[in-house]
Amino acid sequence: MSAPAQPEFFRPPLAYPRILYGEMLARPTLLHPEREAIVFDDTSLTFRELDGCVNAFAHALRGVGIERGDRVALFMTNRPEYVIAFFALARLGAVATPMNPSYREREVAYQLDDAQAVAVVAQHDLAPLVRAVRAEVPRLAHVITVGPGAPAARGELRFADLVAGAPATPPPPPDLAGDDLLVLPYSSGTTGLPKGVLLSHRAFVCNNLQFVSATRTTADDRYLIFLPLYHIYGLMLMGGGVHAGVRLVLMERFDPGRCCRLVEAERITILFAVPPVLLALLQHPDVGRVDWRSVRYAMVGAAPVPPELARRFRDVTGVKVVQGYGLTEAGPITHLNPVHDDARLTLDTAGPPVNDTGQKVVDLETGERALPAGEIGEVCVRGPQLMRGYWNAPEATAAALRDGWLHTGDIGRIDARGYVTITDRKKEMIKYKGFGIAPAEIEALLFEHPGVADVGVIGTPDPEAGEVPKAFVVRKDAALTADALLGWARGRLAGYKTLHAVEFVDAIPRTASGKILRRVLREQERARLGLA
């Protein structure tokens, strides 16, 4: 059996500075102190001002007892305070655990408890969710509210007050090593509830620099960031952009009309997106009236972009689409098409590995036999950006990390040039607008309904979202209707996890050990839709 051919496109090794993540802000502050670092609505911060705010918040956190290794949840939409809080925690040696602002009470309680958070920095309109579950998370000692509105509830602290009352000088450096934990994001695995992913200072520093190198980012670039900062994709843009001295234009959330206006007004140079964003922009009446000439390219990740969608976007805007690949467990980026070389740019692959990243495809049966170019199997990667493992999940860690390789669970092939194509996602996952949904989480919710005897959840195709969750349900009560169950489930999980359809069945296919055969449910659904 022959080995894959030598890749024709090659990314050379990088020299990684031996710094902790909090020092990533030091370089642009020294080189470009008066340049704008962050623009958000009517707010603007230079790198000098951003550095001072980070130092002040780090001092304030120390003052209320936050120490090295403490977990602090960040429960906000995109805003300058997110960047400040993340870097302040890094400089303090504490650990950030980002939370999705669309979470409902049960999800907030789960992550705060599982991460063992001692504090949460919560946007003022999200703070009521924290208050509602505070009795369930006894470790949570501090709630720090961000943004306008009424004063914080009794016993809570205000972000603005803490920063205003603290010095802007650097805090004492923490006694940390590169392998110490920096951030604990939660990734929806294929089974069970979301798992915490252990990412170190070194892993994040390395991956941010791999990203800067692969994207050819310079201090002259301007990023428009509407991808959420709680998501690993957004955190990569934040860290890489800050270190490179980029001007970060933040949007609280994606809005196609506002995106078009900001691209032109701020002279954005790189647009970061997921496939539904490109579709939404193409459907917006302003897209053809925007001056897109400042944009060098649009980078798309989180889900494969259909080649025809990429071609249509370039035809309308003149902006080429560059596809990449990554996952939370790798910090996230592992692959990206060449951004500077149209001759080697492909629309149907995620491109070659980023710097210092190895790749292979292994057989699906054992996961041990490397396959030659062109054969389909499980994609594996290795490099300095990999996670330490999953929080409190040794079996899942052992399954994912083997002999220095991360087994991604994604199915694909590597061609003779070294470009990877993802042909299937993690088998169980539902991919809604680039966000992963664990079927088991929705199943666990539906099992709480007294009329449900058994349930299996899969993703069914949707032209705009990619996939939406559908439940196959065995009823205890024949009077239970699909509308009633959908109504009961609505609002109990984050909006993007909303159940879209229910089909009643006589039995859920399972293995002899009781595992749901979602593959069978998917095949039945494809046959029903005429896709088999």
C-alpha positions as CSV (number, residue, x, y, z in Angstrom):
1,M,0.0,0.0,0.0
2,S,1.5,3.3,-1.1
3,A,1.8,6.3,1.2
4,P,0.2,9.7,0.2
5,A,2.2,11.6,-2.3
6,Q,4.3,14.6,-1.1
7,P,2.1,17.6,-0.8
8,E,2.7,20.2,-3.5
9,F,1.7,23.0,-1.2
10,F,3.8,23.4,1.9
11,R,3.6,25.6,5.0
12,P,7.0,25.9,6.8
13,P,7.5,25.5,10.6
14,L,6.9,28.5,12.8
15,A,8.9,29.8,15.8
16,Y,6.5,30.1,18.7
17,P,7.3,32.6,21.5
18,R,7.4,31.1,24.9
19,I,4.8,33.4,26.3
20,L,1.5,33.0,28.2
21,Y,-1.6,34.0,26.5
22,G,-2.0,37.2,28.4
23,E,1.2,38.5,26.8
24,M,-0.3,38.3,23.3
25,L,-1.6,41.8,23.9
26,A,1.9,43.1,24.8
27,R,3.2,43.2,21.2
28,P,0.6,45.4,19.6
29,T,0.5,47.7,22.7
30,L,4.3,48.2,22.3
31,L,4.3,48.6,18.5
32,H,1.0,50.4,17.9
33,P,-0.2,51.9,21.2
34,E,-2.5,54.6,19.7
35,R,-4.0,52.4,16.9
36,E,-7.6,51.5,17.3
37,A,-7.9,47.9,18.7
38,I,-11.6,47.6,19.1
39,V,-14.6,49.4,17.5
40,F,-18.1,48.6,18.8
41,D,-21.0,50.9,18.0
42,D,-19.9,54.3,19.4
43,T,-17.1,52.8,21.5
44,S,-13.5,52.8,20.4
45,L,-10.4,51.5,22.3
46,T,-6.8,51.9,21.3
47,F,-4.3,49.2,22.2
48,R,-3.0,51.3,25.0
49,E,-6.5,51.7,26.4
50,L,-7.4,48.0,25.9
51,D,-4.2,47.0,27.8
52,G,-5.1,49.4,30.6
53,C,-8.6,48.0,30.9
54,V,-7.3,44.5,30.9
55,N,-4.9,45.3,33.7
56,A,-7.5,47.1,35.8
57,F,-10.0,44.2,35.5
58,A,-7.3,41.7,36.4
59,H,-6.5,43.8,39.6
60,A,-10.2,44.0,40.4
61,L,-10.7,40.2,40.1
62,R,-7.7,39.6,42.4
63,G,-9.3,42.1,44.8
64,V,-12.5,40.0,45.1
65,G,-10.5,36.8,45.6
66,I,-10.2,35.3,42.1
67,E,-6.9,33.3,42.0
68,R,-4.8,31.2,39.7
69,G,-6.8,28.2,38.4
70,D,-10.3,29.6,39.3
71,R,-13.0,29.1,36.7
72,V,-14.8,32.2,35.6
73,A,-17.7,32.0,33.2
74,L,-18.2,34.6,30.4
75,F,-21.9,35.0,29.6
76,M,-22.1,37.8,27.1
77,T,-22.6,38.6,23.4
78,N,-19.8,40.2,21.4
79,R,-18.7,43.4,23.1
80,P,-15.4,45.0,24.3
81,E,-15.9,43.7,27.8
82,Y,-15.6,40.2,26.5
83,V,-12.1,40.8,25.1
84,I,-11.1,42.7,28.3
85,A,-12.4,39.9,30.6
86,F,-10.7,37.1,28.6
87,F,-7.3,38.7,28.6
88,A,-7.6,39.8,32.2
89,L,-8.3,36.2,33.3
90,A,-5.3,35.0,31.3
91,R,-3.1,37.6,33.0
92,L,-4.4,36.5,36.4
93,G,-3.9,32.8,35.7
94,A,-7.6,32.1,36.1
95,V,-9.6,30.1,33.5
96,A,-12.3,31.4,31.3
97,T,-15.3,29.2,30.5
98,P,-17.3,30.8,27.7
99,M,-21.1,30.3,27.8
100,N,-23.6,30.6,24.9
101,P,-25.8,33.7,25.4
102,S,-28.7,31.8,24.0
103,Y,-28.6,29.3,26.9
104,R,-31.7,28.7,29.0
105,E,-31.6,28.0,32.7
106,R,-30.9,24.3,32.6
107,E,-27.9,24.9,30.3
108,V,-26.6,27.8,32.4
109,A,-26.8,25.7,35.6
110,Y,-25.1,22.7,34.0
111,Q,-22.1,24.5,32.7
112,L,-21.6,26.7,35.8
113,D,-21.8,23.5,38.0
114,D,-19.7,21.2,35.7
115,A,-17.0,23.8,35.2
116,Q,-16.9,24.5,39.0
117,A,-17.2,28.3,38.2
118,V,-16.6,30.6,41.2
119,A,-17.7,33.7,39.3
120,V,-19.5,34.7,36.2
121,V,-19.3,37.9,34.1
122,A,-22.8,38.2,32.8
123,Q,-24.4,40.8,30.4
124,H,-27.1,42.7,32.3
125,D,-30.0,41.2,30.4
126,L,-28.6,37.7,30.9
127,A,-28.0,38.0,34.6
128,P,-31.6,37.0,35.5
129,L,-30.8,33.5,34.1
130,V,-27.8,33.3,36.5
131,R,-29.9,34.5,39.4
132,A,-32.6,31.9,38.7
133,V,-30.1,29.0,39.1
134,R,-27.7,30.4,41.7
135,A,-29.1,28.0,44.4
136,E,-28.0,25.1,42.2
137,V,-24.4,26.2,41.9
138,P,-23.1,26.8,45.5
139,R,-19.5,27.3,44.3
140,L,-20.6,30.5,42.5
141,A,-19.4,33.3,44.7
142,H,-19.5,36.3,42.4
143,V,-21.8,37.7,39.7
144,I,-20.3,40.6,37.8
145,T,-22.8,42.4,35.5
146,V,-21.9,44.1,32.2
147,G,-23.7,46.8,30.3
148,P,-26.3,49.5,30.9
149,G,-29.5,49.1,32.8
150,A,-30.5,48.9,36.4
151,P,-27.9,48.6,39.1
152,A,-26.7,45.1,39.9
153,A,-28.9,43.0,42.3
154,R,-27.9,42.9,45.9
155,G,-24.6,41.1,46.4
156,E,-23.6,41.5,42.7
157,L,-20.8,43.6,41.3
158,R,-20.7,45.9,38.3
159,F,-17.9,45.5,35.6
160,A,-17.7,49.3,35.1
161,D,-17.3,50.0,38.8
162,L,-14.6,47.4,39.2
163,V,-12.5,48.7,36.2
164,A,-12.9,52.3,37.2
165,G,-11.6,51.6,40.8
166,A,-8.5,49.6,39.8
167,P,-5.0,50.6,38.6
168,A,-4.1,50.2,34.9
169,T,-0.6,49.0,35.7
170,P,0.2,45.3,35.0
171,P,-0.7,42.9,37.8
172,P,1.9,40.6,39.3
173,P,2.7,37.8,36.8
174,P,1.1,34.5,37.7
175,D,3.3,31.5,38.5
176,L,2.2,29.6,35.3
177,A,3.6,27.3,32.7
178,G,2.6,27.0,29.1
179,D,0.7,23.7,29.7
180,D,-1.5,25.3,32.4
181,L,-5.2,25.7,31.6
182,L,-6.3,28.9,29.8
183,V,-9.8,28.3,28.7
184,L,-12.5,25.7,29.2
185,P,-15.0,25.9,26.2
186,Y,-17.8,23.3,26.0
187,S,-18.1,21.2,22.9
188,S,-21.3,19.3,22.1
189,G,-20.0,15.7,21.7
190,T,-21.9,13.0,19.9
191,T,-23.3,11.6,23.0
192,G,-24.5,13.0,26.3
193,L,-24.2,16.6,27.6
194,P,-21.5,19.0,26.3
195,K,-18.0,18.3,27.5
196,G,-15.4,20.8,28.7
197,V,-12.4,21.0,26.4
198,L,-9.0,21.6,28.2
199,L,-7.0,24.1,26.2
200,S,-3.7,25.4,27.6
201,H,-1.9,28.7,27.2
202,R,0.6,27.1,24.9
203,A,-2.1,25.5,22.7
204,F,-4.0,28.8,22.3
205,V,-0.9,30.8,21.6
206,C,0.3,28.3,19.0
207,N,-3.0,28.1,17.3
208,N,-3.5,31.8,17.2
209,L,-0.1,32.2,15.5
210,Q,-0.9,29.3,13.1
211,F,-4.1,31.2,12.2
212,V,-2.3,34.5,11.7
213,S,0.3,32.8,9.4
214,A,-2.2,30.8,7.4
215,T,-4.5,33.8,6.9
216,R,-1.6,36.1,6.0
217,T,-2.9,38.6,8.6
218,T,-1.0,41.8,9.2
219,A,-1.5,44.9,11.3
220,D,-3.1,46.6,8.3
221,D,-6.0,44.2,8.4
222,R,-9.5,45.0,9.7
223,Y,-11.7,42.1,10.9
224,L,-15.5,42.3,11.1
225,I,-16.4,39.9,14.0
226,F,-20.0,38.9,14.2
227,L,-19.2,35.2,14.8
228,P,-19.8,34.8,18.6
229,L,-16.8,35.2,20.8
230,Y,-18.1,32.4,23.1
231,H,-17.5,30.0,20.1
232,I,-14.0,28.7,19.5
233,Y,-14.0,30.3,16.0
234,G,-14.7,33.7,17.5
235,L,-12.0,33.3,20.2
236,M,-9.5,32.4,17.5
237,L,-10.3,35.6,15.6
238,M,-10.1,37.7,18.8
239,G,-6.7,36.3,19.9
240,G,-5.0,36.1,16.5
241,G,-6.3,39.5,15.6
242,V,-5.2,41.2,18.8
243,H,-1.7,39.7,18.6
244,A,-1.3,40.8,15.0
245,G,-2.4,44.4,15.8
246,V,-5.6,44.1,13.7
247,R,-8.5,46.5,14.1
248,L,-11.4,44.4,15.4
249,V,-14.9,45.7,14.5
250,L,-17.3,43.9,16.7
251,M,-21.0,43.2,16.0
252,E,-23.1,41.9,18.8
253,R,-24.8,39.5,16.4
254,F,-24.9,38.9,12.7
255,D,-27.3,41.2,10.7
256,P,-26.8,41.1,6.9
257,G,-27.8,44.7,6.3
258,R,-25.5,46.0,9.1
259,C,-22.8,43.7,7.9
260,C,-22.9,45.2,4.4
261,R,-22.8,48.8,5.8
262,L,-19.8,48.0,8.1
263,V,-17.8,46.2,5.4
264,E,-17.9,49.4,3.4
265,A,-17.7,52.0,6.2
266,E,-14.8,50.3,8.0
267,R,-13.0,49.0,4.9
268,I,-13.0,45.5,6.2
269,T,-10.1,43.4,4.7
270,I,-11.1,39.8,5.7
271,L,-14.6,38.6,6.3
272,F,-15.0,35.5,8.5
273,A,-18.2,33.6,8.1
274,V,-20.1,30.3,8.1
275,P,-22.1,29.1,5.1
276,P,-25.5,30.4,6.2
277,V,-23.9,33.9,6.5
278,L,-22.9,33.8,2.8
279,L,-26.5,32.7,1.9
280,A,-28.1,35.4,4.0
281,L,-25.8,38.1,2.4
282,L,-26.7,36.9,-1.1
283,Q,-30.4,37.1,-0.3
284,H,-30.1,40.7,1.1
285,P,-30.9,43.5,-1.4
286,D,-27.9,45.6,-0.4
287,V,-25.3,43.0,-1.2
288,G,-24.9,44.2,-4.8
289,R,-24.6,47.9,-3.9
290,V,-21.7,47.4,-1.4
291,D,-18.2,48.3,-2.3
292,W,-16.4,45.1,-1.5
293,R,-13.0,46.0,-3.0
294,S,-11.3,46.3,0.4
295,V,-12.1,42.6,1.2
296,R,-9.2,40.3,0.2
297,Y,-11.3,37.1,0.8
298,A,-14.0,35.5,2.9
299,M,-12.9,32.7,5.2
300,V,-15.5,30.1,5.9
301,G,-15.4,27.4,8.6
302,A,-17.5,25.5,11.1
303,A,-19.3,23.6,8.2
304,P,-18.4,22.7,4.6
305,V,-19.5,25.4,2.1
306,P,-21.2,24.2,-1.0
307,P,-19.0,25.1,-4.0
308,E,-21.9,26.7,-5.9
309,L,-22.6,29.0,-2.9
310,A,-19.0,30.1,-2.9
311,R,-19.0,30.7,-6.7
312,R,-22.3,32.8,-6.4
313,F,-20.8,34.9,-3.6
314,R,-17.7,35.7,-5.7
315,D,-19.8,36.4,-8.8
316,V,-21.9,38.9,-6.9
317,T,-19.3,40.5,-4.6
318,G,-16.0,39.9,-6.3
319,V,-14.7,38.4,-3.1
320,K,-13.2,34.9,-3.2
321,V,-14.2,32.3,-0.6
322,V,-11.5,30.4,1.2
323,Q,-12.6,27.3,3.1
324,G,-10.9,25.9,6.2
325,Y,-11.5,23.2,8.8
326,G,-11.0,22.9,12.5
327,L,-12.6,21.8,15.8
328,T,-12.7,23.0,19.4
329,E,-10.4,20.2,20.5
330,A,-7.6,21.7,18.2
331,G,-8.0,25.3,19.2
332,P,-9.6,25.2,16.5
333,I,-7.9,25.7,13.1
334,T,-6.1,22.7,11.5
335,H,-6.6,23.3,7.7
336,L,-7.0,26.2,5.4
337,N,-6.9,26.7,1.6
338,P,-4.1,29.0,0.4
339,V,-5.4,32.5,0.7
340,H,-2.8,34.1,-1.5
341,D,-2.6,31.6,-4.4
342,D,-5.8,31.3,-6.5
343,A,-4.2,28.6,-8.6
344,R,-4.1,26.3,-5.6
345,L,-7.4,27.4,-4.0
346,T,-10.1,24.8,-4.1
347,L,-13.8,25.1,-3.3
348,D,-14.5,21.5,-2.5
349,T,-11.7,20.9,0.0
350,A,-10.7,22.4,3.3
351,G,-7.2,22.8,2.0
352,P,-3.8,21.6,3.4
353,P,-2.8,21.6,7.1
354,V,-1.8,24.8,8.7
355,N,1.8,25.2,9.9
356,D,3.3,22.4,12.1
357,T,0.1,20.3,11.8
358,G,0.3,16.6,10.8
359,Q,-2.6,14.7,9.3
360,K,-3.6,11.2,8.4
361,V,-6.7,9.3,7.6
362,V,-7.2,6.0,9.4
363,D,-9.5,3.0,8.8
364,L,-13.0,3.2,10.4
365,E,-12.8,-0.3,11.8
366,T,-9.8,-0.1,14.1
367,G,-8.6,3.5,13.8
368,E,-5.1,2.3,13.7
369,R,-4.3,1.7,10.0
370,A,-3.2,4.7,8.0
371,L,-4.9,4.9,4.6
372,P,-3.3,6.0,1.3
373,A,-4.3,9.1,-0.7
374,G,-7.9,9.2,-1.8
375,E,-9.3,6.6,0.6
376,I,-12.0,7.5,3.0
377,G,-11.6,7.1,6.7
378,E,-11.4,9.1,10.0
379,V,-9.4,12.3,9.8
380,C,-6.7,12.6,12.5
381,V,-4.5,15.6,13.2
382,R,-1.6,16.4,15.5
383,G,0.3,19.6,16.4
384,P,1.0,22.0,19.2
385,Q,-2.6,23.3,19.3
386,L,-4.3,20.1,20.5
387,M,-6.3,20.0,23.7
388,R,-5.0,18.4,26.9
389,G,-8.2,16.3,27.0
390,Y,-11.8,16.6,28.2
391,W,-12.7,17.8,31.6
392,N,-13.6,15.0,34.0
393,A,-14.0,12.5,31.0
394,P,-10.9,10.2,31.0
395,E,-12.6,7.6,28.7
396,A,-13.6,10.2,26.1
397,T,-10.1,11.7,26.3
398,A,-8.4,8.3,25.7
399,A,-10.7,7.7,22.7
400,A,-9.9,11.0,21.2
401,L,-6.2,11.4,21.9
402,R,-4.1,8.4,20.9
403,D,-0.3,8.4,20.6
404,G,-0.2,12.2,20.1
405,W,-3.0,12.1,17.4
406,L,-6.4,13.7,17.8
407,H,-9.0,11.4,16.3
408,T,-11.5,14.0,15.1
409,G,-14.5,11.7,14.5
410,D,-14.9,13.4,11.1
411,I,-14.9,11.3,7.9
412,G,-12.9,12.4,4.9
413,R,-10.0,11.8,2.6
414,I,-6.6,13.4,1.8
415,D,-5.7,13.8,-1.9
416,A,-2.2,13.5,-3.4
417,R,-1.6,17.2,-2.8
418,G,-2.3,16.9,0.9
419,Y,-5.6,18.7,0.8
420,V,-8.3,17.2,3.0
421,T,-12.0,16.8,2.1
422,I,-14.5,16.2,4.8
423,T,-17.2,13.9,3.4
424,D,-19.2,13.4,6.6
425,R,-19.4,15.0,9.9
426,K,-19.2,13.3,13.3
427,K,-21.8,10.7,12.7
428,E,-24.2,11.6,15.5
429,M,-24.0,15.4,15.3
430,I,-26.6,17.8,14.0
431,K,-25.1,20.8,12.3
432,Y,-27.4,23.8,12.5
433,K,-26.0,26.9,10.9
434,G,-22.5,25.8,11.8
435,F,-23.4,25.0,15.4
436,G,-23.2,21.5,16.7
437,I,-26.2,20.0,18.5
438,A,-25.9,16.7,20.4
439,P,-29.0,14.6,19.7
440,A,-28.6,13.0,23.2
441,E,-29.2,16.4,24.8
442,I,-32.6,16.8,23.1
443,E,-33.4,13.2,23.8
444,A,-32.7,13.7,27.5
445,L,-35.1,16.7,27.5
446,L,-37.9,14.8,25.7
447,F,-37.6,11.9,28.1
448,E,-38.8,14.3,30.8
449,H,-42.2,14.5,29.1
450,P,-44.6,12.1,30.8
451,G,-46.1,11.1,27.4
452,V,-42.7,9.9,25.9
453,A,-41.7,6.3,26.2
454,D,-38.7,6.3,23.9
455,V,-37.1,8.8,21.6
456,G,-34.3,9.1,19.0
457,V,-33.2,12.5,17.5
458,I,-31.4,13.1,14.2
459,G,-30.8,16.0,11.9
460,T,-33.0,16.4,8.8
461,P,-31.9,18.5,5.8
462,D,-32.9,22.1,5.7
463,P,-32.0,24.5,2.8
464,E,-31.1,27.4,5.0
465,A,-29.8,25.9,8.3
466,G,-28.1,22.8,6.8
467,E,-29.9,20.5,9.3
468,V,-32.6,20.9,11.9
469,P,-33.4,18.5,14.8
470,K,-36.2,15.9,14.3
471,A,-37.4,13.5,16.9
472,F,-38.8,10.0,16.4
473,V,-41.0,9.3,19.4
474,V,-42.6,6.2,20.9
475,R,-45.7,7.5,22.9
476,K,-46.9,6.3,26.3
477,D,-50.1,8.3,25.7
478,A,-51.8,7.9,22.3
479,A,-53.4,11.4,22.9
480,L,-50.0,13.1,22.7
481,T,-49.7,15.2,19.5
482,A,-46.7,16.4,17.6
483,D,-47.7,20.0,18.1
484,A,-48.1,19.5,21.8
485,L,-44.7,18.0,22.2
486,L,-43.0,20.6,20.1
487,G,-44.7,23.3,22.1
488,W,-43.6,21.7,25.4
489,A,-40.0,21.5,24.3
490,R,-39.8,25.0,22.8
491,G,-37.8,27.4,25.1
492,R,-36.4,24.7,27.3
493,L,-33.0,24.7,25.4
494,A,-31.1,27.3,23.5
495,G,-33.0,28.6,20.4
496,Y,-30.6,26.9,17.9
497,K,-31.4,23.5,19.5
498,T,-35.2,24.0,18.9
499,L,-36.9,20.8,17.9
500,H,-38.4,21.3,14.4
501,A,-40.4,18.1,13.8
502,V,-41.8,15.0,15.6
503,E,-42.7,11.7,14.0
504,F,-44.4,9.0,16.1
505,V,-43.1,5.5,15.6
506,D,-43.7,2.0,17.1
507,A,-40.1,1.5,18.2
508,I,-36.6,3.1,18.2
509,P,-33.9,1.0,16.5
510,R,-31.2,0.1,19.0
511,T,-28.2,-2.1,19.3
512,A,-28.1,-5.2,21.5
513,S,-26.4,-3.0,24.2
514,G,-29.2,-0.4,23.9
515,K,-27.5,2.3,21.9
516,I,-29.8,4.1,19.4
517,L,-29.1,3.2,15.8
518,R,-29.3,6.8,14.5
519,R,-27.8,5.6,11.3
520,V,-31.0,3.6,10.7
521,L,-33.2,6.6,11.5
522,R,-31.1,8.7,9.1
523,E,-31.5,6.1,6.3
524,Q,-35.2,6.0,6.8
525,E,-35.5,9.7,6.7
526,R,-33.4,10.0,3.5
527,A,-35.6,7.3,1.9
528,R,-38.7,9.3,2.9
529,L,-37.3,12.4,1.4
530,G,-36.3,10.6,-1.8
531,L,-32.5,11.1,-1.1
532,A,-31.6,7.5,-0.7
